[in-house]
């Protein structure tokens, strides 16, 4: 379940990071202006060295050390940029604040034109934190030995490795073999991810207040073509049948290979992603605006 808690109003000098979509001119300009304003307000500004924008007002750090000691990260880009920022920030517990650059995304908190006015408030630490559930994903080989572990904010997608071949995926929940699904893939999504790949595949929109893992077949070749909501604390695994070759895609940013005869375990992540909020977040208003519902 998401939780909201106040941050301290005063903690001395703030350290604020910027994650920027360098391929978008609006993002680069906004980052340069934000860095200058943040410095003028007394904040230390940190940039990810991998990002391509003018970082003259910022301390550049590698991705591995970027989030250490930061109070907040401002994300200038789309949802893909936000997912990259989440990957950088999660383990350090740093809240993320998304800035909309013209294409309304589910992670945006501010409009671009509102950022200059909000900077003083951000430097003072006047925001709240909302926590979003993540997934822990473990890949095991035929002998049950772990070969890889990672995590996702939106979804883990178990997919066929050979595009021309259908794959049958055995889905197990707890001690029950729930289904054998002939499909192109099976998506295992968080409620946050219900509006991403799972939605494109025909899944439902789920409030982030609900704790669940969505199981959604992609291009199912059976009569069963529905989404199942699973308790995130129930053991859940997906195994390619017939020794098929499969991959696990995590938020579209990382791919893990499933050994022949192996399987994938998915569970609630122990560490959430933290989102900074300047006002209470209205999920249904965001859905209404995103999908032009009137």
N, C-alpha and C positions, 0 to 999 in steps of 0.2 A: 504494500500500500504506500502511495506517496505521502510524505510528511512535509509540513511547512514549519519552519522555525526562524525566528529573527536572528540576524547577525548583530554583532556589536556595532554601535554607532561610531565608536572611536577606538582605534587600535594603533595610533601612531601613523607612520607613513605606510600607505598602501602600495602593494606590488600587484600590478594588473598586466595580464598578458593579452596579446592580440593574435588571433589566428585568422588568416586572410586568404580568400580565394584570389590568388595573384593573376588569374586569367581574366578577371573582370575589372575594368577600369574604375567602375563605381566603388568597388571594394578597396582598391588601392588608394584612391583619393580619400575615402572615408577613414581608412587606417592612418594615413599621414596626418589628417586633421585631428583625429582622436588622440594620436600619440602626442601631438603638440599640446593639445588642451589638457591631457592628463598630466603631462610634465608641469604645465603652468599651475595646475592645482596641487602640486607637490607629490604626485604619485611616481613611483618607479615603474617604467614601462618596459615590458619584456616581449620580444618577438621570437617566433620560431624561425631559426636560420634557414629552414627549407623554403619558407614563403618568399615570393618574389614581389617585394614592394620596397619603397624607399624607407629604410629603417634608421634614418639618422637621429631620430628622437627616441630610439629604443635600444635596449641591451639584447643582442642576438644570442640565443642559446640553441643547442642541438635539441632534437626531438626528445632524446633520452632524459635531458635535464630541464626541459622547458618549464614544466609545471611546478617544480620544487619551490616552495615558499610563496607561491602566488596566493592572493586573496580572491581573485576573480579572473576569468578569462572572457574577453569580448570576442564574439565570433562574427566575422564579416564575410558572408557568402551564403550559399544555399544549404539545404539539408545535408548534402554530401560533405561540405566543409564542416558542418556541425558534428557529424559523425566522426570525422578525423579529429576534431578538437576533443570530443568525448574520449577517444582512444588515448589522447595525450594527458587528459586531466583526471580520469576516473580514479586511478590508484592513489593519487595525491589528495583526493577529496575536494578538488577545486570546483566551485560552481561555474557554470557556463551561462553567458547571456548572449542570445542570438539577436542580430540586427537584420531586419528585412531590407533587402536591396531591390525590391520591386516585384519579386515573385513570392507571394505569401507562402511561407512554409510553416509546418507545425511546431518548429523549434524557435520561431522568431518571438522576441519579447518587445523589441522596439522598432519603430520605423527609422529609416536612415536619418531623416530630418530632425528626429527627436533626440538623437544621440548627444549632440553638443550640450543641450540643456540638461540632460541626465547625468553628465559626467561628474559634476560637483556632488551629486547625490551618491554616485557610485564610489567616488573617492572617500566620501564620509562613511561608507559601509552601510548605507540605508537601503538594504534589500532583504528579501526573504529567500528561503531555499526550499525547493520542491525536489523530492527524491523520486527517481524513476527506476523501476525494476530492470535488471539485466539478466542475461542468460550465461551460465557457465557451460561450455561445450568441451567434452572429452572424447577423443578418438582412441579406440582400443583395437588391437590386432586380433587374430584368430585365437591366440592363446590367452586373451584377456589382458595383455600388457598395454599400459598406456603409451601411445605414440605421440600424442599432441594434446595440449589443453589451451583454450583461449576463451574469449567471451564476446558477446554481442549486445547491443542496445536495442536494435530493431528485430533482427531475425537471424537464425541459422537455417540455411537451405541445403538439404541433402539432395544432390543432383547427380544425374548420370554423367559419366566422364566421356562417353562416346555419343555424340549428338544423334547419330543414325540409329541408335539402339534404345528400345524401351527398357526401363529398369523396374523390377519388382522390389518394393521396400517393405520389410517386415517391421511393423510398429508394435512395440511392447509397452504397456503401462502397468507399473507395479509388477505383479506376478502373472498378468494376463497378456497373451498375444492378442492384441486388439484387432489387427487387420493386416492383410497382405495387399498392398496397394500398387497396382501397375500404373505408373505415371512417369512424367518427365522429371518430377522432383516432389519432395515434401518440404513445406515451409513450417518451421517452428518459430513462432513470433511472440514477442511481448505485446501487451496492450499498446505501448508506444509504437511498435512496429505494425499494428493493425491497419494503419493508414498508409503503409508503404507497399512493399512487394506483396504481402498477403492480401491487401485490398485490390491490387492490380490483378491478382489471381482469382478474385471473386469472393474473398473473405469479408467478414463483417467488420464494422467499426466498433472498437471496444474502448470504453473509458479507461484512462490510466489509473483511475481509482480502484479498478478491479484487478485483483491478483490472479493471473491465469497465464497459461501458455497456449497459444492458438496453434492447432495442428491443421494445416491446409494443404491438400493435394494440389499439384499443378498439372493440368491436362490429364486428368484421371482417365484411365481406360477401363473403368469398372462402373457399375451402377452407383457406387458410393462416391459422391462428389460434394461432400459437405465439410464444413469446418467444425472441429471438436475443440471445446475449451477444457483444458486439463489443469487440475490443481498443480501449481508449480512445485509443490513439495512431494509429489508422487514421482517415483522413479520412472523415467521415460527414455526409451532408446529406439533407434532406427538402424536396421541392419539390411544391407543389400542382399537379396536372395540370389541363389544360383551363381554365387561367387562373382557377381558383377562388379565392375570398377566404378567407384563413385567419388565425389568430392563434397566437401562441406564449405559453403560460402558464408562468410560472416559479415553482415552489413555491407556486402560488396567491396570490402576493403582487404580481406584476408581469405585465403583459400587453403584448406587442409585436405590432404589426400587420405582416403579411407583404405587401409590395406585390404587386399582380397581376403574374404572370410571375416573381416572385422566389423565393428559397429560403432555407432555414435550415441553418446549419452548426453542428454540435455536436462538441465535443472535450473532452478532460480539462482542467480548470481549472488554471491555473498556481499558484493560491493555494488551499491547503486551508482547511477550517474546523477549528479546534483545540478539542478537548473536554478539560476538566479531569477527571481521575480520582483518586479517593482510594484506590481499590483496583483490581486488574486487572479489566477488564470482561469478563464472560462472556456473549457474544452469544447462545449457545444456551440458557442459563438464562433470559435475557430473553425469547427467543421462546417458550420453554416456559411462562413465567408469563403472558405477554401473551395467548396463545392457549389457556390452560388445558389443556395437554397431559399433565397428570398429575403 
